[in-house]
Amino acid sequence: MKDKAFTLANAGDNTRLAHLGHDPMSYHGFVNPPVVHASTVLFPDCKTMETRAQKYSYGTRGTPTTDALCDALNALEGSAGTILVPSGLAAITVPFLAYLSAGDHALIVDSVYHPCRHFCDTMLTRMGVEIEYYDPLVGAGIEALIRPNTKLVHTEAPGSNTFEMQDIRAIADAAHRHDCVVTMDNTWATPLYFRALDFGVDVSMHATTKYPSGHSDIIMGSVSANEKHWPRLQEAQLTLGTCGSPDDSYQILRGLRTMGVRLAHHQKSALDIARFLEERNDVVRVLHPALESFPGHAIWKRDFKGATGVFSIVLKVDHEDDFKRKAHAFLDALSLFGLGYSWGGYESLAVHVNLSDRTICKAPSEGPVIRLQIGLEDVADLKADLENGFAAMAKA
Ligand SMILES: *Cc1c(COP(=O)(O)O)cnc(C)c1O
């Protein structure tokens, strides 16, 4: 920002999102940062090269474009440093590789994003890390699970697909008494609706693929760490070479500019549709943290500043043998809601989720679980589309 009295630090979310990360006057007044495509960076002389006396040294180590995004994310997260990685999944695997070694024990929440579990059960296990899944509702009780070799406690709130809320502060306090690093997959809330580091999380991970991108066309992840845990994260990033690309960084920063207004719309539409679904007889439960009926609602209300546009419903299907057939009839009859993975874009999506990996938070027994991403379409149209799904399910 210009050298004037106004400071962004105390400004509102949308003001910050509009101005964070790039000072137009640092680049000829252009509102957006340049997209720097780079491997080689030249040095004026050997002494500068030898003493690393200039800001940029090589394309994998950051450019003005990646810095603009990292600066914006650091401001939003309140973090000491941020790395950009090629996917949201890498935003989990890279920090796990940074903080875990053979012989260590890691506690992973059972309602975790499934590919994280796959990484833990295959590659991390092969490398000699012992993995244990814990109940998302454990709270301060996590302390009883911590062993002398426990090095990392991974959280995700709300949980993937079933939306269990976690008492992040209580878990972080207990973990820190044993010097464990506390990581959180904070993709659902974004730093706008949950500032993870303010609640004791050391390392906040995001699939920026989702809301920061907002248009279903970018795959990227970010990891932001506090002062204590930043050096090791940065070191792992440089060691592994998992850097973010300039074009994707540019697009994610572009997405951040409108993320606040998009999220407000997603939030309002999703809650409206969640309440509409809650009233129906063909839906047994709506798994949405902002609904008063949801078991984790009190934690959500205490700790989170908002709810985004993704939640699940449990369809009412009497016999387990019919779960799949009824779910497919419902989904295949939808036309505005696309059938596909991921979320966070402008368009609505619906998918039948598979919870067979769970060891503690088992799949609901009353019916199939359908995850909905409520996009930016008009709510009346989305409701009409869902009505068609319910009609087809009744006939199937
Ligand atoms: C989508 C998602 C990821 C992974 O992001 P990708 O960019 O698709 O690899 C990680 N965590 C959560 C909670 C997600 O929803």
The ligand as an ORCA input file, in Angstrom:
! r2SCAN-3c Opt
* xyz 0 1
  C      -9.343    -31.251     -1.633
  C      -8.719    -31.372     -0.312
  C      -7.347    -31.584     -0.183
  C      -6.451    -31.845     -1.368
  O      -6.410    -30.850     -2.330
  P      -5.942    -31.183     -3.830
  O      -5.454    -29.870     -4.329
  O      -7.137    -31.701     -4.531
  O      -4.831    -32.196     -3.739
  C      -6.823    -31.629      1.078
  N      -7.592    -31.500      2.165
  C      -8.906    -31.297      2.088
  C      -9.697    -31.149      3.343
  C      -9.520    -31.242      0.851
  O     -10.838    -31.078      0.769
*
